[in-house]
Amino acid sequence: LHNPQVLILDEPFEGIEPVMAETIRELLITLSRLGVTILFTSHILSMVQRVATHCILIRNGVVAWNSRTEELPATLEAMYFDAVEAPTPEVPSWIGSPPS
């Protein structure tokens, strides 16, 4: 890259092993400190909380919350599960039954 002012990344930590994810995290923090604006999407919320200075949750095209990361009242994971209703899995009746 040639000194971009803005980076837009889609799932930069997806499918990355932990050492490389940490390397990418450190690079993004360094670029941010140098004045680069970085927008990224991710479902790895623990990494988002470690990298981002600002978080926005968009649910069904509507901003559900928008806050500086340091001002979040809870972890991103806790806030996400409060905002998004998780489906209740249906466990088949044969699971947990003694073998015949």
Distance bins in CASP14 RR format, pairs under 12 A and 6 or more apart:
PFRMAT RR
TARGET T0000
AUTHOR 0000-0000-0000
RMODE 2
METHOD distances of the structure
MODEL  1
1 7 1 0 0 1 0 0 0 0 0 0 0
1 8 0 0 0 0 0 1 0 0 0 0 0
1 9 0 0 0 0 0 1 0 0 0 0 0
1 27 0 0 0 0 0 1 0 0 0 0 0
1 31 0 0 0 0 1 0 0 0 0 0 0
1 36 0 0 0 0 1 0 0 0 0 0 0
1 38 0 0 0 0 0 1 0 0 0 0 0
2 36 0 0 0 0 0 1 0 0 0 0 0
3 31 0 0 0 0 1 0 0 0 0 0 0
3 34 0 0 0 0 1 0 0 0 0 0 0
3 35 0 0 0 0 0 1 0 0 0 0 0
3 36 0 0 0 0 1 0 0 0 0 0 0
4 31 0 0 0 0 1 0 0 0 0 0 0
4 34 0 0 0 0 0 1 0 0 0 0 0
4 35 0 0 0 0 0 1 0 0 0 0 0
4 36 1 0 0 1 0 0 0 0 0 0 0
4 37 0 0 0 0 1 0 0 0 0 0 0
4 38 0 0 0 0 1 0 0 0 0 0 0
4 39 0 0 0 0 0 1 0 0 0 0 0
5 31 0 0 0 0 0 1 0 0 0 0 0
5 32 0 0 0 0 0 1 0 0 0 0 0
5 34 0 0 0 0 0 1 0 0 0 0 0
5 35 1 0 0 1 0 0 0 0 0 0 0
5 36 1 0 0 1 0 0 0 0 0 0 0
5 37 1 0 0 1 0 0 0 0 0 0 0
5 38 0 0 0 0 0 1 0 0 0 0 0
5 39 0 0 0 0 0 1 0 0 0 0 0
6 31 0 0 0 0 0 1 0 0 0 0 0
6 32 0 0 0 0 0 1 0 0 0 0 0
6 35 0 0 0 0 1 0 0 0 0 0 0
6 36 1 0 0 1 0 0 0 0 0 0 0
6 37 1 0 1 0 0 0 0 0 0 0 0
6 38 1 0 0 1 0 0 0 0 0 0 0
6 39 1 0 0 1 0 0 0 0 0 0 0
6 40 0 0 0 0 0 1 0 0 0 0 0
7 24 0 0 0 0 0 1 0 0 0 0 0
7 27 0 0 0 0 0 1 0 0 0 0 0
7 28 1 0 0 1 0 0 0 0 0 0 0
7 31 1 0 0 1 0 0 0 0 0 0 0
7 32 0 0 0 0 1 0 0 0 0 0 0
7 34 0 0 0 0 0 1 0 0 0 0 0
7 35 0 0 0 0 0 1 0 0 0 0 0
7 36 1 0 0 1 0 0 0 0 0 0 0
7 37 1 0 0 1 0 0 0 0 0 0 0
7 38 1 0 1 0 0 0 0 0 0 0 0
7 39 1 0 0 1 0 0 0 0 0 0 0
7 40 1 0 0 1 0 0 0 0 0 0 0
8 36 0 0 0 0 0 1 0 0 0 0 0
8 37 0 0 0 0 1 0 0 0 0 0 0
8 38 0 0 0 0 1 0 0 0 0 0 0
8 39 1 0 1 0 0 0 0 0 0 0 0
8 40 1 0 0 1 0 0 0 0 0 0 0
8 41 0 0 0 0 1 0 0 0 0 0 0
9 16 0 0 0 0 0 1 0 0 0 0 0
9 24 0 0 0 0 1 0 0 0 0 0 0
9 25 0 0 0 0 0 1 0 0 0 0 0
9 27 0 0 0 0 0 1 0 0 0 0 0
9 28 0 0 0 0 1 0 0 0 0 0 0
9 31 0 0 0 0 0 1 0 0 0 0 0
9 36 0 0 0 0 0 1 0 0 0 0 0
9 37 0 0 0 0 0 1 0 0 0 0 0
9 38 1 0 0 1 0 0 0 0 0 0 0
9 39 1 0 0 1 0 0 0 0 0 0 0
9 40 1 1 0 0 0 0 0 0 0 0 0
9 41 1 0 0 1 0 0 0 0 0 0 0
9 42 0 0 0 0 1 0 0 0 0 0 0
9 47 0 0 0 0 0 1 0 0 0 0 0
9 48 0 0 0 0 0 1 0 0 0 0 0
9 51 0 0 0 0 0 1 0 0 0 0 0
9 52 0 0 0 0 0 1 0 0 0 0 0
10 39 0 0 0 0 1 0 0 0 0 0 0
10 40 1 0 0 1 0 0 0 0 0 0 0
10 41 1 0 1 0 0 0 0 0 0 0 0
10 42 0 0 0 0 1 0 0 0 0 0 0
10 43 0 0 0 0 0 1 0 0 0 0 0
11 21 0 0 0 0 0 1 0 0 0 0 0
11 24 0 0 0 0 0 1 0 0 0 0 0
11 40 1 0 0 1 0 0 0 0 0 0 0
11 41 1 0 1 0 0 0 0 0 0 0 0
11 42 1 0 1 0 0 0 0 0 0 0 0
11 43 1 0 0 1 0 0 0 0 0 0 0
11 44 0 0 0 0 1 0 0 0 0 0 0
11 47 0 0 0 0 0 1 0 0 0 0 0
11 48 0 0 0 0 0 1 0 0 0 0 0
12 20 0 0 0 0 0 1 0 0 0 0 0
12 21 0 0 0 0 1 0 0 0 0 0 0
12 23 0 0 0 0 0 1 0 0 0 0 0
12 24 1 0 1 0 0 0 0 0 0 0 0
12 25 0 0 0 0 1 0 0 0 0 0 0
12 27 0 0 0 0 1 0 0 0 0 0 0
12 28 1 0 0 1 0 0 0 0 0 0 0
12 31 0 0 0 0 0 1 0 0 0 0 0
12 38 0 0 0 0 1 0 0 0 0 0 0
12 39 0 0 0 0 0 1 0 0 0 0 0
12 40 1 0 1 0 0 0 0 0 0 0 0
12 41 0 0 0 0 1 0 0 0 0 0 0
12 42 1 0 0 1 0 0 0 0 0 0 0
12 43 0 0 0 0 0 1 0 0 0 0 0
12 44 0 0 0 0 1 0 0 0 0 0 0
12 47 0 0 0 0 1 0 0 0 0 0 0
12 48 0 0 0 0 0 1 0 0 0 0 0
12 51 0 0 0 0 1 0 0 0 0 0 0
12 52 0 0 0 0 0 1 0 0 0 0 0
13 20 0 0 0 0 1 0 0 0 0 0 0
13 21 1 0 1 0 0 0 0 0 0 0 0
13 22 0 0 0 0 1 0 0 0 0 0 0
13 23 0 0 0 0 0 1 0 0 0 0 0
13 24 1 0 0 1 0 0 0 0 0 0 0
13 25 1 0 0 1 0 0 0 0 0 0 0
13 27 0 0 0 0 0 1 0 0 0 0 0
13 28 0 0 0 0 1 0 0 0 0 0 0
13 40 0 0 0 0 1 0 0 0 0 0 0
13 41 0 0 0 0 0 1 0 0 0 0 0
13 42 1 0 1 0 0 0 0 0 0 0 0
13 43 0 0 0 0 1 0 0 0 0 0 0
13 44 1 0 1 0 0 0 0 0 0 0 0
13 45 0 0 0 0 0 1 0 0 0 0 0
13 46 0 0 0 0 1 0 0 0 0 0 0
13 47 1 0 1 0 0 0 0 0 0 0 0
13 48 0 0 0 0 1 0 0 0 0 0 0
13 50 0 0 0 0 0 1 0 0 0 0 0
13 51 0 0 0 0 1 0 0 0 0 0 0
13 52 0 0 0 0 0 1 0 0 0 0 0
14 20 0 0 0 0 0 1 0 0 0 0 0
14 21 0 0 0 0 1 0 0 0 0 0 0
14 24 0 0 0 0 0 1 0 0 0 0 0
14 40 0 0 0 0 0 1 0 0 0 0 0
14 41 0 0 0 0 1 0 0 0 0 0 0
14 42 1 0 0 1 0 0 0 0 0 0 0
14 43 1 0 0 1 0 0 0 0 0 0 0
14 44 1 0 0 1 0 0 0 0 0 0 0
14 47 0 0 0 0 0 1 0 0 0 0 0
15 21 0 0 0 0 1 0 0 0 0 0 0
15 24 0 0 0 0 0 1 0 0 0 0 0
15 42 0 0 0 0 0 1 0 0 0 0 0
15 43 0 0 0 0 0 1 0 0 0 0 0
15 44 0 0 0 0 1 0 0 0 0 0 0
15 47 0 0 0 0 0 1 0 0 0 0 0
16 22 0 0 0 0 1 0 0 0 0 0 0
16 23 0 0 0 0 1 0 0 0 0 0 0
16 24 1 0 0 1 0 0 0 0 0 0 0
16 25 0 0 0 0 1 0 0 0 0 0 0
16 42 0 0 0 0 0 1 0 0 0 0 0
16 44 0 0 0 0 1 0 0 0 0 0 0
16 47 0 0 0 0 1 0 0 0 0 0 0
17 23 0 0 0 0 0 1 0 0 0 0 0
17 24 0 0 0 0 0 1 0 0 0 0 0
18 24 0 0 0 0 0 1 0 0 0 0 0
18 25 0 0 0 0 0 1 0 0 0 0 0
18 44 0 0 0 0 0 1 0 0 0 0 0
18 46 0 0 0 0 0 1 0 0 0 0 0
18 47 0 0 0 0 0 1 0 0 0 0 0
19 25 0 0 0 0 0 1 0 0 0 0 0
19 26 0 0 0 0 0 1 0 0 0 0 0
20 26 0 0 0 0 0 1 0 0 0 0 0
20 27 0 0 0 0 0 1 0 0 0 0 0
20 47 0 0 0 0 0 1 0 0 0 0 0
21 27 0 0 0 0 0 1 0 0 0 0 0
21 28 0 0 0 0 0 1 0 0 0 0 0
21 42 0 0 0 0 0 1 0 0 0 0 0
21 44 0 0 0 0 1 0 0 0 0 0 0
21 46 0 0 0 0 0 1 0 0 0 0 0
21 47 1 0 0 1 0 0 0 0 0 0 0
21 48 0 0 0 0 0 1 0 0 0 0 0
21 50 0 0 0 0 1 0 0 0 0 0 0
21 51 0 0 0 0 0 1 0 0 0 0 0
22 28 0 0 0 0 0 1 0 0 0 0 0
22 29 0 0 0 0 0 1 0 0 0 0 0
22 47 0 0 0 0 1 0 0 0 0 0 0
22 50 0 0 0 0 1 0 0 0 0 0 0
22 51 0 0 0 0 0 1 0 0 0 0 0
23 29 0 0 0 0 0 1 0 0 0 0 0
23 30 0 0 0 0 0 1 0 0 0 0 0
24 30 0 0 0 0 0 1 0 0 0 0 0
24 31 0 0 0 0 0 1 0 0 0 0 0
24 38 0 0 0 0 0 1 0 0 0 0 0
24 40 0 0 0 0 0 1 0 0 0 0 0
24 42 0 0 0 0 0 1 0 0 0 0 0
24 44 0 0 0 0 0 1 0 0 0 0 0
24 47 0 0 0 0 1 0 0 0 0 0 0
24 50 0 0 0 0 0 1 0 0 0 0 0
24 51 0 0 0 0 1 0 0 0 0 0 0
25 31 0 0 0 0 0 1 0 0 0 0 0
25 32 0 0 0 0 0 1 0 0 0 0 0
25 38 0 0 0 0 0 1 0 0 0 0 0
25 40 0 0 0 0 0 1 0 0 0 0 0
25 42 0 0 0 0 0 1 0 0 0 0 0
25 44 0 0 0 0 0 1 0 0 0 0 0
25 46 0 0 0 0 0 1 0 0 0 0 0
25 47 1 0 0 1 0 0 0 0 0 0 0
25 48 0 0 0 0 0 1 0 0 0 0 0
25 49 0 0 0 0 0 1 0 0 0 0 0
25 50 1 0 0 1 0 0 0 0 0 0 0
25 51 1 0 1 0 0 0 0 0 0 0 0
25 52 0 0 0 0 0 1 0 0 0 0 0
26 32 0 0 0 0 0 1 0 0 0 0 0
26 33 0 0 0 0 0 1 0 0 0 0 0
26 47 0 0 0 0 0 1 0 0 0 0 0
26 50 0 0 0 0 0 1 0 0 0 0 0
26 51 0 0 0 0 1 0 0 0 0 0 0
27 33 0 0 0 0 0 1 0 0 0 0 0
27 34 0 0 0 0 0 1 0 0 0 0 0
27 36 0 0 0 0 0 1 0 0 0 0 0
27 38 0 0 0 0 1 0 0 0 0 0 0
27 51 0 0 0 0 0 1 0 0 0 0 0
28 34 0 0 0 0 0 1 0 0 0 0 0
28 35 0 0 0 0 0 1 0 0 0 0 0
28 36 0 0 0 0 1 0 0 0 0 0 0
28 37 0 0 0 0 0 1 0 0 0 0 0
28 38 1 0 1 0 0 0 0 0 0 0 0
28 39 0 0 0 0 0 1 0 0 0 0 0
28 40 1 0 0 1 0 0 0 0 0 0 0
28 42 0 0 0 0 0 1 0 0 0 0 0
28 47 0 0 0 0 1 0 0 0 0 0 0
28 48 0 0 0 0 0 1 0 0 0 0 0
28 50 0 0 0 0 1 0 0 0 0 0 0
28 51 1 0 1 0 0 0 0 0 0 0 0
28 52 0 0 0 0 1 0 0 0 0 0 0
28 53 0 0 0 0 0 1 0 0 0 0 0
29 35 0 0 0 0 0 1 0 0 0 0 0
29 36 0 0 0 0 0 1 0 0 0 0 0
29 38 0 0 0 0 1 0 0 0 0 0 0
29 47 0 0 0 0 0 1 0 0 0 0 0
29 50 0 0 0 0 1 0 0 0 0 0 0
29 51 1 0 0 1 0 0 0 0 0 0 0
29 52 0 0 0 0 1 0 0 0 0 0 0
29 53 0 0 0 0 1 0 0 0 0 0 0
30 36 0 0 0 0 1 0 0 0 0 0 0
30 38 0 0 0 0 0 1 0 0 0 0 0
30 51 0 0 0 0 0 1 0 0 0 0 0
31 37 0 0 0 0 1 0 0 0 0 0 0
31 38 1 0 0 1 0 0 0 0 0 0 0
31 40 0 0 0 0 0 1 0 0 0 0 0
31 51 0 0 0 0 0 1 0 0 0 0 0
32 38 1 0 1 0 0 0 0 0 0 0 0
32 39 0 0 0 0 0 1 0 0 0 0 0
32 40 0 0 0 0 0 1 0 0 0 0 0
32 51 0 0 0 0 1 0 0 0 0 0 0
32 52 0 0 0 0 1 0 0 0 0 0 0
32 53 1 0 0 1 0 0 0 0 0 0 0
32 54 0 0 0 0 0 1 0 0 0 0 0
32 69 0 0 0 0 0 1 0 0 0 0 0
33 51 0 0 0 0 0 1 0 0 0 0 0
33 53 0 0 0 0 0 1 0 0 0 0 0
35 53 0 0 0 0 0 1 0 0 0 0 0
37 52 0 0 0 0 0 1 0 0 0 0 0
37 53 0 0 0 0 0 1 0 0 0 0 0
37 54 0 0 0 0 0 1 0 0 0 0 0
38 48 0 0 0 0 0 1 0 0 0 0 0
38 51 0 0 0 0 1 0 0 0 0 0 0
38 52 0 0 0 0 1 0 0 0 0 0 0
38 53 0 0 0 0 1 0 0 0 0 0 0
38 54 0 0 0 0 0 1 0 0 0 0 0
39 48 0 0 0 0 0 1 0 0 0 0 0
39 51 0 0 0 0 0 1 0 0 0 0 0
39 52 0 0 0 0 1 0 0 0 0 0 0
39 53 0 0 0 0 0 1 0 0 0 0 0
39 54 0 0 0 0 1 0 0 0 0 0 0
39 55 0 0 0 0 0 1 0 0 0 0 0
39 56 0 0 0 0 1 0 0 0 0 0 0
40 47 0 0 0 0 1 0 0 0 0 0 0
40 48 0 0 0 0 1 0 0 0 0 0 0
40 51 1 0 0 1 0 0 0 0 0 0 0
40 52 1 0 0 1 0 0 0 0 0 0 0
40 53 0 0 0 0 0 1 0 0 0 0 0
40 54 0 0 0 0 0 1 0 0 0 0 0
40 55 0 0 0 0 0 1 0 0 0 0 0
40 56 0 0 0 0 0 1 0 0 0 0 0
41 47 0 0 0 0 0 1 0 0 0 0 0
41 48 0 0 0 0 1 0 0 0 0 0 0
41 52 0 0 0 0 0 1 0 0 0 0 0
41 55 0 0 0 0 0 1 0 0 0 0 0
41 56 0 0 0 0 0 1 0 0 0 0 0
41 57 0 0 0 0 0 1 0 0 0 0 0
41 58 0 0 0 0 1 0 0 0 0 0 0
42 48 1 0 1 0 0 0 0 0 0 0 0
42 49 0 0 0 0 0 1 0 0 0 0 0
42 50 0 0 0 0 0 1 0 0 0 0 0
42 51 0 0 0 0 1 0 0 0 0 0 0
42 52 0 0 0 0 1 0 0 0 0 0 0
42 55 0 0 0 0 0 1 0 0 0 0 0
42 56 0 0 0 0 0 1 0 0 0 0 0
42 57 0 0 0 0 0 1 0 0 0 0 0
42 76 0 0 0 0 1 0 0 0 0 0 0
42 80 0 0 0 0 0 1 0 0 0 0 0
43 57 0 0 0 0 0 1 0 0 0 0 0
43 76 0 0 0 0 0 1 0 0 0 0 0
43 77 0 0 0 0 0 1 0 0 0 0 0
43 80 0 0 0 0 1 0 0 0 0 0 0
43 84 0 0 0 0 0 1 0 0 0 0 0
44 50 0 0 0 0 1 0 0 0 0 0 0
44 51 0 0 0 0 1 0 0 0 0 0 0
44 52 0 0 0 0 0 1 0 0 0 0 0
44 76 0 0 0 0 1 0 0 0 0 0 0
44 77 0 0 0 0 0 1 0 0 0 0 0
44 80 0 0 0 0 0 1 0 0 0 0 0
45 51 0 0 0 0 0 1 0 0 0 0 0
45 52 0 0 0 0 1 0 0 0 0 0 0
45 55 0 0 0 0 1 0 0 0 0 0 0
45 57 0 0 0 0 1 0 0 0 0 0 0
45 69 0 0 0 0 0 1 0 0 0 0 0
45 72 0 0 0 0 0 1 0 0 0 0 0
45 74 0 0 0 0 0 1 0 0 0 0 0
45 75 1 0 0 1 0 0 0 0 0 0 0
45 76 1 0 1 0 0 0 0 0 0 0 0
45 77 1 0 1 0 0 0 0 0 0 0 0
45 78 0 0 0 0 1 0 0 0 0 0 0
45 79 0 0 0 0 1 0 0 0 0 0 0
45 80 1 0 1 0 0 0 0 0 0 0 0
45 81 0 0 0 0 1 0 0 0 0 0 0
45 83 0 0 0 0 0 1 0 0 0 0 0
45 84 0 0 0 0 0 1 0 0 0 0 0
46 52 0 0 0 0 0 1 0 0 0 0 0
46 69 0 0 0 0 0 1 0 0 0 0 0
46 75 1 0 0 1 0 0 0 0 0 0 0
46 76 1 0 0 1 0 0 0 0 0 0 0
46 77 1 0 0 1 0 0 0 0 0 0 0
46 78 0 0 0 0 0 1 0 0 0 0 0
46 80 0 0 0 0 0 1 0 0 0 0 0
47 55 0 0 0 0 0 1 0 0 0 0 0
47 69 0 0 0 0 0 1 0 0 0 0 0
47 76 0 0 0 0 1 0 0 0 0 0 0
47 77 0 0 0 0 0 1 0 0 0 0 0
48 54 0 0 0 0 0 1 0 0 0 0 0
48 55 1 0 0 1 0 0 0 0 0 0 0
48 56 0 0 0 0 0 1 0 0 0 0 0
48 57 0 0 0 0 0 1 0 0 0 0 0
48 69 0 0 0 0 1 0 0 0 0 0 0
48 72 0 0 0 0 0 1 0 0 0 0 0
48 75 0 0 0 0 0 1 0 0 0 0 0
48 76 1 0 1 0 0 0 0 0 0 0 0
48 77 0 0 0 0 1 0 0 0 0 0 0
48 79 0 0 0 0 0 1 0 0 0 0 0
48 80 0 0 0 0 1 0 0 0 0 0 0
49 55 1 0 0 1 0 0 0 0 0 0 0
49 67 0 0 0 0 0 1 0 0 0 0 0
49 68 0 0 0 0 0 1 0 0 0 0 0
49 69 1 0 0 1 0 0 0 0 0 0 0
49 70 0 0 0 0 1 0 0 0 0 0 0
49 72 1 0 0 1 0 0 0 0 0 0 0
49 74 0 0 0 0 0 1 0 0 0 0 0
49 75 1 0 0 1 0 0 0 0 0 0 0
49 76 1 0 1 0 0 0 0 0 0 0 0
49 77 0 0 0 0 1 0 0 0 0 0 0
49 78 0 0 0 0 0 1 0 0 0 0 0
49 79 0 0 0 0 1 0 0 0 0 0 0
49 80 0 0 0 0 0 1 0 0 0 0 0
50 69 0 0 0 0 1 0 0 0 0 0 0
50 75 0 0 0 0 0 1 0 0 0 0 0
50 76 0 0 0 0 1 0 0 0 0 0 0
51 69 0 0 0 0 1 0 0 0 0 0 0
51 76 0 0 0 0 0 1 0 0 0 0 0
52 66 0 0 0 0 0 1 0 0 0 0 0
52 67 0 0 0 0 0 1 0 0 0 0 0
52 68 0 0 0 0 1 0 0 0 0 0 0
52 69 1 0 1 0 0 0 0 0 0 0 0
52 70 0 0 0 0 0 1 0 0 0 0 0
52 71 0 0 0 0 0 1 0 0 0 0 0
52 72 0 0 0 0 0 1 0 0 0 0 0
52 76 0 0 0 0 1 0 0 0 0 0 0
53 67 0 0 0 0 0 1 0 0 0 0 0
53 68 1 0 0 1 0 0 0 0 0 0 0
53 69 1 0 1 0 0 0 0 0 0 0 0
53 70 1 0 0 1 0 0 0 0 0 0 0
53 71 0 0 0 0 0 1 0 0 0 0 0
53 72 0 0 0 0 0 1 0 0 0 0 0
54 65 0 0 0 0 0 1 0 0 0 0 0
54 66 1 0 0 1 0 0 0 0 0 0 0
54 67 1 0 0 1 0 0 0 0 0 0 0
54 68 1 0 1 0 0 0 0 0 0 0 0
54 69 1 0 0 1 0 0 0 0 0 0 0
54 70 0 0 0 0 1 0 0 0 0 0 0
54 71 0 0 0 0 1 0 0 0 0 0 0
54 72 0 0 0 0 0 1 0 0 0 0 0
54 76 0 0 0 0 0 1 0 0 0 0 0
55 63 0 0 0 0 0 1 0 0 0 0 0
55 64 0 0 0 0 0 1 0 0 0 0 0
55 65 1 0 0 1 0 0 0 0 0 0 0
55 66 1 0 0 1 0 0 0 0 0 0 0
55 67 1 0 0 1 0 0 0 0 0 0 0
55 68 1 0 0 1 0 0 0 0 0 0 0
55 69 1 0 1 0 0 0 0 0 0 0 0
55 70 0 0 0 0 0 1 0 0 0 0 0
55 71 0 0 0 0 1 0 0 0 0 0 0
55 72 1 0 0 1 0 0 0 0 0 0 0
55 73 0 0 0 0 0 1 0 0 0 0 0
55 74 0 0 0 0 0 1 0 0 0 0 0
55 75 0 0 0 0 0 1 0 0 0 0 0
55 76 1 0 0 1 0 0 0 0 0 0 0
55 77 0 0 0 0 0 1 0 0 0 0 0
55 79 0 0 0 0 1 0 0 0 0 0 0
55 80 0 0 0 0 1 0 0 0 0 0 0
55 83 0 0 0 0 0 1 0 0 0 0 0
56 62 0 0 0 0 0 1 0 0 0 0 0
56 63 1 0 0 1 0 0 0 0 0 0 0
56 64 0 0 0 0 1 0 0 0 0 0 0
56 65 1 0 0 1 0 0 0 0 0 0 0
56 66 1 0 1 0 0 0 0 0 0 0 0
56 67 0 0 0 0 1 0 0 0 0 0 0
56 68 0 0 0 0 0 1 0 0 0 0 0
56 69 0 0 0 0 0 1 0 0 0 0 0
56 72 0 0 0 0 0 1 0 0 0 0 0
56 76 0 0 0 0 0 1 0 0 0 0 0
56 79 0 0 0 0 0 1 0 0 0 0 0
56 83 0 0 0 0 0 1 0 0 0 0 0
57 63 1 0 0 1 0 0 0 0 0 0 0
57 64 1 0 1 0 0 0 0 0 0 0 0
57 65 1 0 1 0 0 0 0 0 0 0 0
57 66 1 0 0 1 0 0 0 0 0 0 0
57 67 0 0 0 0 1 0 0 0 0 0 0
57 72 0 0 0 0 0 1 0 0 0 0 0
57 76 0 0 0 0 1 0 0 0 0 0 0
57 77 0 0 0 0 0 1 0 0 0 0 0
57 79 1 0 0 1 0 0 0 0 0 0 0
57 80 1 0 0 1 0 0 0 0 0 0 0
57 81 0 0 0 0 0 1 0 0 0 0 0
57 82 0 0 0 0 0 1 0 0 0 0 0
57 83 1 0 1 0 0 0 0 0 0 0 0
57 84 0 0 0 0 1 0 0 0 0 0 0
58 64 1 0 0 1 0 0 0 0 0 0 0
58 65 0 0 0 0 1 0 0 0 0 0 0
58 66 0 0 0 0 1 0 0 0 0 0 0
58 80 0 0 0 0 0 1 0 0 0 0 0
58 83 0 0 0 0 0 1 0 0 0 0 0
58 84 0 0 0 0 0 1 0 0 0 0 0
59 65 0 0 0 0 1 0 0 0 0 0 0
59 66 0 0 0 0 0 1 0 0 0 0 0
59 79 0 0 0 0 0 1 0 0 0 0 0
59 80 0 0 0 0 1 0 0 0 0 0 0
59 82 0 0 0 0 0 1 0 0 0 0 0
59 83 1 0 0 1 0 0 0 0 0 0 0
59 84 1 0 0 1 0 0 0 0 0 0 0
59 85 0 0 0 0 0 1 0 0 0 0 0
60 83 0 0 0 0 0 1 0 0 0 0 0
60 84 0 0 0 0 1 0 0 0 0 0 0
60 85 0 0 0 0 0 1 0 0 0 0 0
62 83 0 0 0 0 0 1 0 0 0 0 0
63 83 0 0 0 0 0 1 0 0 0 0 0
64 79 0 0 0 0 1 0 0 0 0 0 0
64 80 0 0 0 0 1 0 0 0 0 0 0
64 82 0 0 0 0 1 0 0 0 0 0 0
64 83 1 0 1 0 0 0 0 0 0 0 0
64 84 0 0 0 0 1 0 0 0 0 0 0
64 85 0 0 0 0 0 1 0 0 0 0 0
65 71 0 0 0 0 0 1 0 0 0 0 0
65 72 0 0 0 0 1 0 0 0 0 0 0
65 73 0 0 0 0 1 0 0 0 0 0 0
65 74 0 0 0 0 0 1 0 0 0 0 0
65 76 0 0 0 0 1 0 0 0 0 0 0
65 79 1 0 0 1 0 0 0 0 0 0 0
65 80 0 0 0 0 1 0 0 0 0 0 0
65 82 0 0 0 0 1 0 0 0 0 0 0
65 83 1 0 0 1 0 0 0 0 0 0 0
65 84 0 0 0 0 0 1 0 0 0 0 0
66 72 0 0 0 0 0 1 0 0 0 0 0
66 79 0 0 0 0 0 1 0 0 0 0 0
66 83 0 0 0 0 0 1 0 0 0 0 0
67 73 0 0 0 0 1 0 0 0 0 0 0
67 74 0 0 0 0 0 1 0 0 0 0 0
67 76 0 0 0 0 0 1 0 0 0 0 0
67 79 0 0 0 0 1 0 0 0 0 0 0
69 75 0 0 0 0 0 1 0 0 0 0 0
69 76 1 0 0 1 0 0 0 0 0 0 0
69 79 0 0 0 0 0 1 0 0 0 0 0
71 79 0 0 0 0 0 1 0 0 0 0 0
72 78 0 0 0 0 1 0 0 0 0 0 0
72 79 1 0 0 1 0 0 0 0 0 0 0
72 80 0 0 0 0 0 1 0 0 0 0 0
72 82 0 0 0 0 0 1 0 0 0 0 0
72 83 0 0 0 0 0 1 0 0 0 0 0
73 79 1 0 0 1 0 0 0 0 0 0 0
73 82 0 0 0 0 1 0 0 0 0 0 0
74 80 0 0 0 0 1 0 0 0 0 0 0
74 81 0 0 0 0 1 0 0 0 0 0 0
74 82 1 0 0 1 0 0 0 0 0 0 0
74 83 0 0 0 0 0 1 0 0 0 0 0
75 81 0 0 0 0 1 0 0 0 0 0 0
75 82 0 0 0 0 0 1 0 0 0 0 0
76 82 0 0 0 0 0 1 0 0 0 0 0
76 83 0 0 0 0 0 1 0 0 0 0 0
76 84 0 0 0 0 0 1 0 0 0 0 0
77 83 0 0 0 0 0 1 0 0 0 0 0
77 84 0 0 0 0 0 1 0 0 0 0 0
77 86 0 0 0 0 0 1 0 0 0 0 0
78 84 0 0 0 0 0 1 0 0 0 0 0
80 86 0 0 0 0 1 0 0 0 0 0 0
89 95 0 0 0 0 0 1 0 0 0 0 0
91 97 0 0 0 0 0 1 0 0 0 0 0
94 100 0 0 0 0 0 1 0 0 0 0 0
END
